[in-house]
Amino acid sequence: MLAEAVDALVTQPDGFYVDGTFGRGGHSRALLERLGPAGHLLAFDKDPQAVTAAAEITDPRFAICHADFSGMAAALLARGVQRVQGVLLDLGVSSPQIDQPERGFSFRFDAPLDMRMDNTRGITAAQFLLQATQRDIERVLRDLGEERFAASIARALVARREGGNPVGTTAELSALVAGAVKSREPGQNPATRTFQALRIHVNAELEALEQGLEAALVLLAPAARLVVISFHSLEDRIVKTFIARESRDVVDRRAPMAPPKPLRLRAVARIKPSAVEVAANPRARSAVLRVAERTEVA
């Protein structure tokens, strides 16, 4: 939904915009084509390979930060920017990350079980499975992967670990999950939800999303746009709830006679990918694009 995202975001071509998830630069390049001579675009990505790819963009209106988008407010304030005209977040793992076996994101390849978006810091998925309790593993699989067989998978992981042969590769994890689940969803690898859950946990994706939404709200100027593309229900639920909460007046129950806290956002649109796009890119089938606009109250 490249065109839909750019169309929804850019309402002031000479404004300052944020691409919170550079990836390989598809959205950033499209935004730069839409911006005017006085426009600016600051991109964020915690993947070092994405930052390296951004060096190919020589447009003086563009810059990139090697950081998670959750820290965008501090990064922009450090640059003397207090308000922006738009923030774009394209959530989840990028296609290059999935397609590089050594990153450990996909069960399609046999590779070390890494899954870190920033592979210069933090613990890998294999290290988490080596250190975590059975209860913690089960919680991650259930809450972040919505996995029905979280208990069985966690039990199998810990049993293998205690047997002196902990899971360390994507193929080992995929095979273990296939043996632990009792039934399979049609057309879906049984390890899909487990891989999703571990990736989200290792990268603290949902916590970063909540922090990033709050940071965007601080930065958005009146009439500026927030555009978020989500790829699974956990992400979209957070975005939907955030926009809904900030799109209504709030009465302080401790002071019921005081005027309500005014709304800060206005929901603009919810867009699903077209049939043509899904046919060309099956990964887009679950995408949801939500658009909200900052109210005049700063």
C-alpha positions in Angstrom: 0.0 0.0 0.0 2.8 2.3 -0.9 0.7 4.8 -2.9 -2.1 4.8 -0.3 0.3 5.5 2.5 2.1 8.4 0.7 -1.2 9.9 -0.5 -2.6 9.8 3.1 0.6 11.2 4.7 1.7 14.1 2.6 -0.6 17.0 2.9 2.1 19.7 3.1 4.9 19.1 0.6 7.3 21.5 2.2 6.8 20.0 5.7 9.0 17.8 7.9 8.2 14.1 7.8 9.3 10.9 9.6 9.6 7.4 8.1 9.9 5.4 11.3 10.7 2.1 9.5 13.1 2.7 6.6 13.5 -1.0 5.6 15.1 -0.7 2.1 13.7 2.7 1.5 10.6 2.1 -0.7 8.4 4.5 1.3 11.2 7.0 1.9 12.0 7.3 -1.9 8.3 7.7 -2.7 7.9 10.4 0.0 10.9 12.3 -1.3 9.3 12.3 -4.8 6.2 13.9 -3.2 8.0 16.5 -1.0 8.7 20.0 -2.2 12.1 21.8 -2.3 11.8 22.8 1.4 10.6 19.5 2.6 12.6 17.2 4.9 12.5 13.5 5.7 14.1 11.8 8.7 14.0 8.0 8.6 14.7 5.6 11.5 15.7 1.9 11.5 17.4 -0.3 14.0 18.7 -2.7 11.4 22.3 -1.8 10.5 21.8 -3.2 7.0 18.9 -0.8 6.5 21.0 2.1 7.6 23.8 1.0 5.1 21.2 0.8 2.3 20.0 4.4 3.2 23.5 5.7 2.2 22.4 5.2 -1.4 20.0 8.1 -1.0 22.0 11.3 -1.6 19.1 13.7 -1.5 20.0 16.6 0.9 16.4 16.6 2.2 16.9 13.1 3.7 18.7 11.8 6.7 18.5 8.5 8.7 19.0 7.6 12.4 20.2 4.1 13.4 17.6 3.8 16.1 14.1 2.4 16.9 11.3 4.8 16.0 10.2 4.7 19.7 13.0 7.3 20.3 11.9 9.7 17.5 10.8 12.5 19.8 14.2 12.8 21.5 16.0 12.4 18.2 14.0 15.2 16.5 14.2 17.5 19.5 18.0 17.0 19.5 17.9 18.3 15.9 15.9 21.3 16.9 12.7 20.0 15.3 9.6 20.3 17.6 6.8 19.6 15.2 6.4 17.4 12.1 3.7 17.3 9.4 3.5 13.5 9.3 4.8 10.2 10.7 4.7 6.9 8.8 5.1 3.5 10.5 5.3 0.3 8.4 5.3 -2.3 11.1 6.8 -5.8 11.4 9.6 -7.6 9.7 10.8 -6.5 6.3 11.0 -8.7 3.2 14.9 -8.5 3.1 15.1 -9.6 6.7 12.9 -12.6 6.0 14.7 -13.5 2.8 18.2 -13.5 4.3 18.7 -16.9 5.9 21.4 -15.8 8.3 19.0 -13.4 10.0 17.0 -16.4 11.4 13.6 -14.9 10.8 12.2 -17.7 8.5 11.5 -21.4 8.8 12.1 -21.6 5.1 15.8 -21.8 5.7 18.1 -23.6 8.1 20.1 -20.9 10.0 21.0 -19.8 13.5 18.0 -18.8 15.4 18.7 -15.1 15.7 15.7 -12.9 14.8 17.2 -9.7 16.1 16.4 -6.7 13.9 19.4 -5.0 15.3 21.9 -7.8 15.3 24.6 -5.7 17.1 22.8 -5.8 20.5 20.4 -7.8 22.6 19.8 -11.5 23.0 18.9 -13.9 20.1 15.8 -16.0 20.0 18.0 -19.1 20.7 19.5 -17.4 23.8 16.0 -16.6 25.1 14.9 -20.2 24.7 18.0 -21.3 26.5 17.5 -19.0 29.5 13.7 -18.6 29.9 11.5 -20.6 32.2 8.9 -22.9 30.7 6.2 -20.5 32.0 7.8 -17.5 30.3 8.2 -19.4 27.0 4.5 -20.4 27.1 3.4 -16.9 27.9 5.4 -15.4 25.0 4.0 -18.0 22.5 0.4 -17.6 23.8 0.3 -13.8 24.2 2.5 -12.7 21.2 1.8 -15.6 18.8 -1.8 -16.4 19.8 -0.6 -20.0 19.7 -3.2 -22.5 21.0 -0.5 -25.1 21.7 1.8 -22.8 23.6 2.0 -25.1 26.6 2.9 -28.2 24.5 5.5 -26.3 22.6 7.1 -24.8 25.7 7.2 -28.1 27.4 8.9 -29.7 24.4 11.5 -26.9 24.2 12.4 -27.2 27.9 12.5 -31.0 27.7 14.9 -30.8 24.8 17.0 -28.2 26.6 17.2 -30.3 29.8 18.2 -33.2 27.7 21.4 -31.3 26.7 20.3 -30.5 23.1 18.7 -27.0 23.2 17.1 -25.6 20.0 19.6 -23.4 18.2 18.5 -23.2 14.6 15.4 -22.3 12.6 15.1 -25.9 11.3 15.3 -27.4 14.7 12.6 -25.1 16.1 10.3 -25.7 13.1 10.7 -29.5 13.5 10.1 -29.4 17.2 6.9 -27.3 16.8 5.6 -29.6 14.1 5.9 -32.5 16.5 4.3 -30.7 19.4 1.2 -29.3 17.8 -2.0 -31.4 17.7 -3.5 -29.9 14.6 -2.5 -27.6 11.7 -4.2 -24.6 10.2 -4.8 -25.2 6.5 -2.2 -23.6 4.3 0.0 -22.5 7.3 3.2 -23.9 8.6 2.7 -25.0 12.2 5.7 -23.0 13.3 4.3 -19.7 12.0 2.9 -18.4 15.2 5.9 -19.5 17.2 8.3 -17.7 14.9 6.1 -14.6 15.1 5.9 -14.7 18.9 9.7 -15.0 19.3 10.5 -12.3 16.8 8.1 -9.9 18.5 9.5 -10.7 21.9 13.2 -10.5 21.0 12.7 -7.1 19.4 10.2 -5.8 22.0 8.0 -4.8 19.0 4.8 -4.1 20.8 6.4 -2.0 23.5 8.2 0.0 20.9 4.9 0.5 19.0 3.2 1.9 22.0 6.1 4.2 22.8 6.3 5.2 19.1 2.7 6.2 18.9 3.0 8.3 22.0 6.1 10.0 20.6 4.4 10.7 17.3 1.5 12.3 19.0 3.9 14.7 20.8 5.6 15.6 17.5 2.6 16.0 15.2 1.6 19.6 14.4 -2.1 20.5 14.1 -3.5 18.9 11.0 -0.5 16.6 10.6 -1.0 12.9 9.8 -0.2 9.6 11.4 -0.2 6.7 9.0 0.4 3.1 10.3 0.5 -0.1 8.3 0.0 -3.2 10.5 0.4 -6.9 9.4 -1.2 -8.8 12.3 -4.0 -8.4 14.8 -1.8 -7.6 17.8 -0.2 -4.6 16.1 -3.5 -3.4 14.6 -5.3 -3.7 17.9 -2.7 -1.4 19.6 -3.0 1.1 16.8 -6.8 1.0 16.7 -7.1 1.4 20.4 -4.6 4.3 20.5 -6.4 6.2 17.8 -9.8 5.5 19.4 -8.6 6.6 22.8 -7.1 9.9 21.5 -10.1 10.6 19.3 -12.6 11.2 22.1 -13.0 13.8 24.9 -11.9 12.4 28.2 -13.6 13.3 31.5 -11.3 13.2 34.6 -13.3 11.1 37.1 -11.4 12.7 40.0 -12.7 16.1 38.9 -16.1 15.5 37.2 -17.0 19.2 37.0 -13.8 20.1 35.2 -13.9 20.5 31.4 -13.1 17.2 29.6 -9.6 16.7 28.2 -10.0 17.5 24.5 -9.4 14.9 21.8 -6.0 14.9 20.2 -6.5 12.8 17.1 -9.2 12.4 14.5 -9.6 9.0 12.8 -9.4 9.5 9.0 -9.4 6.1 7.3 -8.9 2.4 7.5 -7.6 0.9 4.2 -7.1 -2.7 3.1 -4.9 -3.7 0.2 -6.5 -4.2 -3.2 -7.0 -7.6 -4.8 -4.4 -6.6 -7.4 -1.8 -5.8 -4.7 -2.5 -9.1 -2.8 -2.1 -11.0 -6.0 1.2 -9.4 -6.7 2.4 -9.5 -3.1 0.7 -12.2 -1.0 2.5 -10.9 2.2 0.2 -7.9 1.9 -3.0 -9.9 2.4 -3.2 -9.2 6.2 -2.2 -5.6 6.0 -4.3 -2.8 7.5 -3.5 0.9 6.9 -4.9 3.3 9.5 -4.8 7.1 9.1 -5.3 9.7 11.9 -5.0 13.4 11.9 -3.8 15.7 14.8 -6.5 18.0 15.9 -6.0 21.8 16.2 -5.4 21.4 19.9 -1.6 21.4 20.3 
